[in-house]
Amino acid sequence: DRRWDVEKITSSFYPDVPNRIQCIPLALNPQPDMVQVDPSGEYTVRSGYRLLQGNRDLNENTVECYNLFYKKLWKLELPKKVKIIVWRIFKNLIPNLHNLYNRRLVGSAICPKCARGVENLEHGFRDCHFVAVVWDLLNIKWNGEEGRKIFQDWLFGLFYNSSEYTCRQIACTIWILWSERNKWVHDRVFASSLHIVSMISSYVAKLNEIVKKLPVVKVCLERWRPPDNIRDGRSKTIAEKVTVNGNIVSVFAAEALACLQALSLGVDL
């Protein structure tokens, strides 16, 4: 009967890690531990360095892809509230049950609509039966490999391979899905997949009409021109003068004398 050494695990890791380790089933027959990074199966400094370098390259590529997603999202002709909600969802900054459960604020993370899976980003916006029907009716599809990716990579793929119109439709779909989910959780107001599709289509159609009516504004940037007789083409002061005057009887007299000296400087130039 092979078991984890609970005492050693507890003393070696942070408090939340031992429980996760103990959930990993052990093989019935003892086998030597092997490191997949190195063909020999043994850990070396070189193999560890190679693993870290690979992870760093992967992270850099991921950040670049996500930045492309953000740029495309912010350029869409959509209300700011829609873009902000989609951005928050993409960053996983929403109170879905999975996040609340991890913070020990709720007792269950099961999807409140289908009760067939954990309500994380992937399930709540892609894998849930009710949500999958919505995407299917909107004729927004992806292959099986894309459907197994994490939410961020999946959504980036949809945006990357879609036109501006379709991206606008995808963003509105995610926004309305989250809105209708909240109505069900907090107010017990249920909307069928067909009704949600109708809402999305109507909202996108209105947005398209508004976009067509928007005037095409051409912004003309006027180049900076230095004021006459004060600065040169590099915005540097042509001349300046400091004079200490004594026996000034009033503020008015000081201002008058300053004007006289400024005129005198201008004449000298």
Sequence and secondary structure as in RCSB ss.txt:
>XXXX:A:sequence
DRRWDVEKITSSFYPDVPNRIQCIPLALNPQPDMVQVDPSGEYTVRSGYRLLQGNRDLNENTVECYNLFYKKLWK
LELPKKVKIIVWRIFKNLIPNLHNLYNRRLVGSAICPKCARGVENLEHGFRDCHFVAVVWDLLNIKWNGEEGRKI
FQDWLFGLFYNSSEYTCRQIACTIWILWSERNKWVHDRVFASSLHIVSMISSYVAKLNEIVKKLPVVKVCLERWR
PPDNIRDGRSKTIAEKVTVNGNIVSVFAAEALACLQALSLGVDL
>XXXX:A:secstr
     HHHHHHHS TTHHHHHHTS   SS      TTSTTS   HHHHHHHHHHHHHHHHHHHHHHHHHHHHHHH
SS  HHHHHHHHHHHTT S  HHHHHHTTSSS  B TTT SSB SHHIIIIISHHHHHHHHHTT    TTGGGS 
HHHHHHHHHHTS HHHHHHHHHHHHHHHHHHHHHHHH     HHHHHHHHHHHHHHHHHHHHHS           
  TTTB TTS BS            HHHHHHHHHHHHHHHHHH 
